[in-house]
């Protein structure tokens, strides 16, 4: 069934009046004082086999040293800098986000695990790195451990999917969001990655945006110069099945912006909009936004809407159901 409406953006906020945050270890550490007067900074994190890595960390305008804040980890696309991704998404802009801390890690050689050209996990394991990054940020800053999210574009979107499918890292994630996700068949990779998915908890809310004319990650999954990709049309039903939604459930479809965007939603039990997919007619490969960007030749111009406020609203509806213990030793 299709309905028609005009979208109104909503900022990131939690709707549960009786909600109680789970204060992370950084809420009780004197190290939180280092960030009190630094709303944006570049921080370093040591890794066991890839040396020191950097990430940009932005604090929201409402941030307070001992007040648990949501955390968003944002993964840029292939051949992209985290600074560029930060500018494109505007995830740190106060008119979209006045509550969440945002961390923008930088990939080694500008590519993440999950790309056909990326090294095997034995050399660079960005799934494990993402887990360490979450722990690093939550040790330094006061984070609500029930409100940690991941978002990614293209190759970064592929990594975001891998995090949601990893039984260790996904235990920390309340929801994920992906734009122009690069999901490769295992035969296109150096080792199997996307063919196996075991989230630590279900449902794990997930959303994805994709253009029907994406020239890089084709909507219907035909081969690319990098390798064969999954059919994006199957992404929503597959996640609905993983999340234990009703078998054979059809999505509730809504046409937006003069029929240029189809919003597909799947319900899991009493949880509405657990899985969301936005199919954008004639859009290419890029972050959906109504503003002009440097990659408009690949995006095929601005999209009819901004994805960021939709993502923030989606995140604002979802939290981890209960406290999870530290997983330092598991990483």
PyMOL commands that set and color helices and strands:
alter all, ss='L'
color gray80, all
select helices_A, chain A and resi 25-28+30-35+82-89+108-110+126-140+155-165+169-172+186-188+232-242+296-299+307-316
alter helices_A, ss='H'
color red, helices_A
select strands_A, chain A and resi 2-5+40-46+52-58+69-75+101-105+143-153+175-179+205-211+252-256+261-268+271-280
alter strands_A, ss='S'
color yellow, strands_A
deselect
rebuild
show_as cartoon
